[in-house]
Amino acid sequence: EEIERETAYPDGKVEKVLKNGCHLVFFPNGTWKKVGSDGKTVTITFFNGDVKQIMPDQTVIYYYADAKTTHTTYSHGLEVLQFSNGQIEKHYPDGKKEITFPDQTIKNLFTDGQEESIFPDGTIVRVQRRDGSKTIEFNNGQRELHTSQFKRREYPDGTVKTVYMNGQQETKYVSGRVRVKDKDGNIIMDTKL
């Protein structure tokens, strides 16, 4: 671009105004700033390779050169971090966070402390902060509930198998049959119908 005028300042800063209306400011440390002809688009390229862009809608895009990470802050408060390994984090204004890992697993962290992970195979794991209980929904229709007292698996046919912390197992079948085993696997009750 053609330079309309150039000004050198005593502190070593040099400002160039281009004929297209852009302003370029060069600092002695190697940092430079470009203000677009619209006066609203600003790009600052730092001496360490970092780049900060301010868009007309006030979106700020900051690229960290060393970490190869981009941090975008939108005017409505959403922040998006993109890491060099493919991980993407979204930080919402209400405090919720969504992390997409390189393997496409998605983890949601809610403001109430609940966590939800959605795996590529469709499995969903939810963890409750208040009691630490965990619910796992498998893509084959089975569900598991983990609490401090037991682990319970529910099958699509209605069968429910519970393993208690003392090792005792209880299986309730949809037919109404109930079978209980002790910690060693010995049947202690079976109500065959």
C-alpha positions in Angstrom: 0.0 0.0 0.0 1.1 3.6 -0.7 2.1 5.7 2.3 0.3 9.0 2.7 2.4 10.2 5.6 4.9 8.9 8.1 5.7 10.2 11.6 8.6 9.3 13.8 8.3 9.9 17.5 11.1 10.6 20.0 10.3 7.3 21.9 11.2 5.4 18.7 7.6 4.7 17.6 6.8 5.2 13.9 3.3 5.8 12.6 2.4 5.3 8.9 -0.9 6.4 7.5 -1.7 4.6 4.2 -3.7 6.1 1.4 -6.4 3.4 1.9 -7.0 4.9 5.4 -5.2 2.2 7.5 -2.8 3.3 10.3 0.3 1.3 11.1 2.2 1.9 14.3 5.6 0.3 14.8 7.1 0.2 18.3 10.8 -0.1 19.1 10.4 -3.5 20.7 9.2 -5.1 17.5 5.5 -4.9 18.3 3.3 -3.3 15.6 -0.4 -2.3 15.4 -2.7 -2.0 12.4 -5.9 0.0 12.6 -8.1 -0.7 9.6 -9.6 2.0 7.4 -12.9 1.5 9.3 -11.2 2.6 12.5 -12.8 -0.4 14.3 -10.7 -3.3 13.2 -7.4 -3.5 15.1 -4.6 -6.0 14.8 -1.6 -6.0 17.2 1.3 -8.3 16.4 3.5 -8.6 19.5 7.3 -9.0 19.4 6.9 -12.6 20.8 4.6 -13.7 17.9 1.3 -13.3 19.8 -1.5 -11.6 17.8 -4.5 -9.7 19.1 -7.3 -8.8 16.8 -10.3 -6.6 17.8 -13.2 -6.8 15.4 -15.8 -4.2 14.6 -18.3 -6.0 16.8 -15.8 -5.9 19.7 -15.0 -9.6 19.4 -11.4 -10.1 20.6 -9.3 -12.9 19.1 -5.9 -13.5 20.8 -3.4 -16.0 19.4 -0.7 -17.2 21.8 2.2 -18.1 19.6 4.2 -20.2 22.0 1.2 -22.4 23.1 -0.4 -22.3 19.6 -3.7 -21.5 21.3 -6.4 -19.1 20.2 -8.7 -17.4 22.8 -11.7 -15.7 21.3 -13.9 -13.5 23.5 -17.3 -12.4 22.0 -19.0 -9.2 22.9 -21.9 -11.2 24.5 -19.5 -12.9 26.9 -18.8 -16.3 25.3 -15.1 -17.3 25.4 -13.7 -20.0 23.1 -10.2 -21.5 23.5 -8.8 -23.6 20.7 -5.7 -25.6 21.6 -3.1 -26.9 19.2 -4.0 -30.6 20.0 -7.6 -29.9 18.7 -9.2 -29.5 22.2 -11.8 -26.7 22.2 -13.2 -25.1 25.4 -16.3 -22.9 25.5 -16.8 -20.8 28.6 -20.3 -19.4 28.7 -21.3 -16.1 30.5 -23.5 -18.1 32.9 -20.5 -20.1 34.1 -21.2 -23.3 32.2 -18.1 -24.8 30.4 -18.1 -27.2 27.5 -14.9 -29.0 26.5 -14.5 -30.9 23.3 -11.5 -33.2 23.4 -9.5 -34.3 20.4 -11.3 -37.7 20.4 -14.6 -35.8 20.2 -15.6 -36.6 23.7 -17.6 -33.7 25.1 -17.6 -32.7 28.7 -20.1 -30.2 30.1 -19.4 -28.6 33.5 -22.5 -27.0 34.9 -22.7 -24.1 37.4 -24.4 -26.4 40.0 -21.3 -28.7 39.9 -22.9 -31.4 37.8 -20.6 -32.9 35.1 -21.7 -34.6 31.9 -19.5 -36.5 29.5 -20.7 -37.6 26.1 -18.4 -40.1 24.5 -18.1 -40.7 20.7 -19.8 -44.1 21.0 -22.9 -42.4 22.5 -22.2 -43.3 26.1 -23.2 -40.5 28.5 -21.8 -40.2 32.1 -23.4 -37.7 34.5 -21.8 -37.0 37.9 -23.7 -35.2 40.7 -21.6 -32.9 42.9 -23.9 -32.9 45.9 -23.6 -36.7 46.5 -21.0 -37.9 44.0 -23.4 -40.3 42.4 -22.7 -41.2 38.8 -25.2 -42.3 36.1 -23.9 -44.0 33.0 -26.2 -44.4 29.9 -24.8 -46.9 27.4 -25.6 -46.8 23.7 -27.1 -50.3 24.0 -29.9 -49.1 26.3 -28.4 -50.2 29.6 -28.0 -47.8 32.5 -25.8 -47.8 35.5 -26.1 -45.9 38.8 -23.1 -45.6 41.1 -23.6 -44.3 44.6 -21.6 -44.7 47.8 -23.9 -47.6 48.9 -24.2 -49.6 45.6 -23.8 -50.0 41.9 -26.9 -50.8 39.9 -27.3 -51.8 36.3 -30.6 -51.6 34.5 -31.1 -53.6 31.4 -33.5 -52.7 28.5 -35.6 -55.8 29.3 -36.3 -54.5 32.8 -33.8 -56.6 34.7 -32.0 -54.7 37.5 -28.8 -56.0 39.0 -27.5 -54.3 42.2 -24.1 -54.9 43.8 -23.8 -53.5 47.3 -20.6 -52.2 48.9 -20.4 -55.3 51.1 -20.3 -57.5 47.9 -23.8 -58.8 48.1 -25.6 -59.0 44.7 -29.3 -58.7 44.1 -30.9 -59.3 40.7 -34.6 -58.4 40.0 -36.0 -59.9 36.8 -39.0 -58.4 35.0 -40.9 -61.7 35.7 -40.8 -60.8 39.4 -38.0 -63.3 40.3 -35.4 -62.0 42.8 -32.0 -63.7 43.3 -29.6 -62.6 46.0 -26.0 -63.7 46.3 -23.5 -63.2 49.1 -20.1 -61.5 48.5 -18.6 -64.9 47.5 -21.3 -65.5 44.8 -23.3 -68.1 46.9 -27.0 -67.9 46.3 -28.7 -66.9 49.6 -32.2 -66.3 48.1 -33.9 -67.1 44.8 -37.7 -66.7 44.3 -38.1 -68.7 41.1 -41.7 -68.3 39.8 
